[in-house]
Amino acid sequence: MIFLNAPIMQDKIIEFVNGYTENGLTFKLKSQKGMKLVFETNAEDLEAAAKLVKNAIHAQSWGAVLYFQAGVEK
């Protein structure tokens, strides 16, 4: 699982990440508590998956100015 700590635009982030697929990788929201969003993924390299999602969000017109953290949920 990966997590995103995002204080704003959580609905937009959830919608984007739930629908995001690349090279067969998929993501699905598992839990949301405060500003922490946890996503299940079929990725084997979780660090790479977290970085991929972070970069994909920043590539969006609405995500370019967002400040958030992405990492691996242990």
HELIX and SHEET records of a PDB file:
HELIX    1   1 GLN A   10  ASN A   18  1                                   9    
HELIX    2   2 LEU A   46  HIS A   58  1                                  13    
SHEET    1   A 5 THR A  21  GLU A  22  0                                        
SHEET    2   A 5 LEU A  25  LYS A  33 -1                                        
SHEET    3   A 5 LYS A  36  THR A  41 -1                                        
SHEET    4   A 5 ILE A   2  ASN A   5 -1                                        
SHEET    5   A 5 GLN A  69  VAL A  72 -1                                        
END                                                                             
